């Protein structure tokens, strides 16, 4: 009795749903609309949700078909109040259009092609007749001195008038026939173009769409209203940050409107979804890398390996069973092959027979038509081209020629291009530098030219060999972080850290690949404005403002549209700034700040026994404030720098005294307050001493 009860309990624990050919028919289809989308730099995470009423027992549900590009290993199904026993994801091919529709279009295409061929032939015959009639004219009488035999019959004007009237009536008849043919051909050409567009729209060669079919088997212990959630990742989506900066001069505030430029071509539209934009990299591993033994010149111990004199025979392994096509699939493949052959035949006909017949010039010359619009379409047909056969391919029935071979069984492939052999030219060593080395910015090359010198001594003698080793060797690691082609992607700007920016409202993003701006946040900041200028490069002052990022998330690197009041001022680029950091906002150029920059050199020779050339550079910067208020401006300029010991650079005078500098790069920094309508001047001098007749280069 105990055994029977145990058997019954075990049988009751086994789900009453198993895999089989009827599982899909027994499954209940449920609607699970998109509810939440998270966009990353190279993919998107989609969440679909549905509410279902579950009775006690095991149930099978058929969820909406997913796009074929979905990463199958990321499909997840969860159910609140019930247990998900199994998920089945199956790639399937669904027909987009029936083969009957395609064959009907091909029949129309062939019929219109034959009609156009007949019309062109008829037009060619009538045109030749017009040319012949235009060449008929009376021949002049032969001179008596050159005439041989009896005299010519006299020319009868009445008879010749009848002949001319007949020729004119025949010409008018030909012109009328050509005019009707031109109209008929234009109508046929329009119908042919319409059929071609219909074929292109239906995309012949890709009759099917790849979909992912999802089945979920759920078990409920009691009656419950459950929430079913389907989650998956799909490539083909990305986003970049974008900003609008509004500077209000009267209020002394800056409003930063943050948005995300989202685009997606995943194969399904995102309609009325909650949207999150993330800086994370989902495909990046989070495991800590482990160090391997780093040994030089070490030989490991010898381990003997046994060898067998005879091994038992290995049983043959057979491949898994392959699914054989059923009769309907074989019939469909045969019909597709027939359609392919008909398309190839049409292509050959168009190449042989459809030649350009430019009759518009002759008709205009004969006075039949006023312009070439009446014979639109007479100047030739398009070629029927194919660009493949199978999923994702299509037929190009436009006016272009065939640019690829037919991808059908037995088709010849284009010959591969021959690779050119490239032999690098020997690089000659540069000549040794003379003693008076030119002045160069060698201090910028320190990081590149540093090296480690290794000395290896020979055993037999005391000689040594010095081998310079690049420092790059000691900085090369085995791990390569993921690299994105676009440096403006949020994953690059955030440095791999995970930040999520949520849209305050639900949005809709169509699967078209077009950029759509999604508003994220808007925040006002009190600002401190100032001006900056580099007069030696550009005599323009730029207004800037500094604000503190008070949000809990960083400001990512991205383009910004700048508005001063309600007027568009220009475009700038914001740098990545963390929470609590200072953001420098570019607010555009200000033409009310006038700047003049002038450099005056003076060169003399000094010395008694060894002559030196001494050049004194006098730099004068004039700053004028033409605004109605005082301004604070930062000025940047520089002196010369060199690494040559024979060249001396000395700063002589600076007025007013600089706030900072000169630094390692020779850059000096001034902080000035200029009252309204006033002018201030900056002057500094420095001299350069070098041996006589040395030529300085930059």
Buried (B, 14 or more C-beta within 10 A) or exposed (E): EEEEEEEEEEEEEEBEBEEEEEBBEEBEEBEBEBBBBBBBBBBBBBBBBBEBEBEEEBBBBBBBBBBBBBBBEBBEBBBEBBEBBBBBBEEEEEEEBEBEEBBEBBEBBBBBBEBBBEBBEBBEEBBEBBEEBEEEEEEEEEEEEEEEEEEEEEEEEEEEEEEEEEBEEBBEEBBEBBBEBBBBBBEBBEBBBEBBEBBBEBBBBBBBBBBBBBBBBBBBEEEBEBBBBBBBBBBBBBBBBBBBBBBBEEEEBBBBBBBBBBBBBBBBEBEEBBBBBBBBBBEEEEEEEEEEEEEEEEEEEEEEEEEEEEEEEEEEEEEEEEEEEEEEEEEBEEBBEEBBEBBBEBBEBBBEEBEEBEBBEBBBEBEBBEEBEBBBBBEBBBBBBBBBBEEEBBBBBBEEEBEEEBBBEEEEEEEEEEEEEEEEEEEEEEEEEEEBBBBBEEEEEEEEEEEEEEEEEEEEEEEEEEEEEEEEEEEEEEEEEEEBEEEBBBBBBBEEEEBEBEBEEEBEBBBEEEEBEBBBBEEEBEBEBBBBBBBEEEBBBBBBBBBBBEBEBBBBBBBBBBBBEEEEBBEBEBEBBEEEEEBBBBBBBBEEBBBEBEEEEEEEEEEEEEEBBBBBBBBBBBBBBEBEEEBEBBBBBBBBBBBBEBBEBEBEEBEEEBEEBBEEEBBBBBEBEBEEEEEBEBBBBBBBBBBEEBEBEE
